[in-house]
């Protein structure tokens, strides 16, 4: 995942959490224009790991969701994985064999 994708995902989770760029900036203890400048393609600075984790937490997300291969399918993938965990070894093997065909 490159920095452009990280910035895009910040905007996705910010929007989902119903934060304006200004409100999120203030919520993470930065100046009012921090997120706006970060999301702007006119700047080229990157958030530190601690700031990124603060953004993820304040937006009500998790690092697992943020870095999931397709953030828009995280909930569905998580639900499928949770279901898969409840199956017996035999059932898991049957599903995997069906998938291979």
C-alpha positions in Angstrom: 0.0 0.0 0.0 1.5 3.3 -1.0 1.0 6.7 0.7 -1.7 7.8 -1.8 -3.8 4.8 -0.8 -3.2 5.5 2.9 -4.4 9.1 2.4 -7.4 7.9 0.4 -8.3 5.5 3.2 -8.0 8.3 5.8 -10.6 10.2 3.8 -12.9 7.1 3.6 -12.9 6.5 7.4 -13.2 10.2 8.1 -16.2 10.5 5.9 -17.8 7.3 7.4 -17.3 8.7 10.9 -19.0 12.0 9.8 -16.0 14.2 10.6 -15.1 17.2 8.6 -11.4 17.6 7.9 -11.2 20.4 10.5 -13.0 18.5 13.2 -10.8 15.4 12.7 -7.7 17.6 12.8 -8.7 19.1 16.1 -9.8 15.7 17.5 -6.3 14.3 17.0 -4.7 17.4 18.5 -3.4 19.0 15.3 -4.0 22.4 13.8 -7.3 22.9 12.1 -6.0 22.5 8.6 -3.9 19.3 9.2 -6.2 16.8 7.6 -7.2 19.1 4.8 -3.6 19.6 3.9 -2.9 15.8 4.3 -5.8 14.9 1.9 -4.9 17.6 -0.6 -2.9 16.4 -3.6 -1.0 19.7 -3.5 1.0 18.6 -0.4 3.4 15.7 0.0 3.7 15.2 3.7 2.9 11.9 5.4 1.4 11.3 8.8 3.5 9.6 11.4 2.5 6.1 12.5 1.2 7.5 15.9 -0.9 10.1 14.1 -2.3 7.5 11.7 -3.2 5.3 14.6 -4.9 8.3 16.3 -6.9 9.0 13.2 -8.0 5.4 12.9 -9.1 5.3 16.6 -10.9 8.6 16.6 -12.8 7.6 13.4 -14.0 4.4 15.2 -12.0 2.1 12.9 -9.3 -0.5 13.6 -5.9 -1.0 12.0 -7.2 -4.4 10.8 -10.0 -2.6 8.9 -7.9 0.2 7.7 -5.3 -2.1 6.2 -7.7 -4.7 4.9 -7.1 -5.4 1.2 -10.4 -3.7 0.2 -11.6 -1.4 3.0 -15.1 -1.3 1.4 -15.5 -5.1 1.8 -14.1 -5.4 5.3 -17.4 -5.9 7.1 -18.4 -8.6 4.7 -15.0 -10.3 4.8 -15.0 -10.2 8.6 -18.4 -11.7 8.8 -17.4 -14.5 6.4 -14.2 -15.2 8.4 -16.1 -15.3 11.7 -18.6 -17.8 10.2 -15.8 -19.9 8.8 -14.2 -20.1 12.2 -17.3 -21.8 13.6 -17.1 -24.7 11.1 -15.6 -28.1 11.7 -12.4 -29.1 10.0 -14.4 -31.3 7.7 -16.7 -28.4 6.7 -13.8 -26.1 6.1 -12.1 -28.7 3.9 -15.3 -29.2 1.9 -15.7 -25.5 1.3 -12.0 -25.2 0.2 -12.5 -28.2 -2.2 -15.6 -26.6 -3.6 -13.7 -23.3 -4.1 -10.8 -25.1 -5.9 -13.3 -26.4 -8.6 
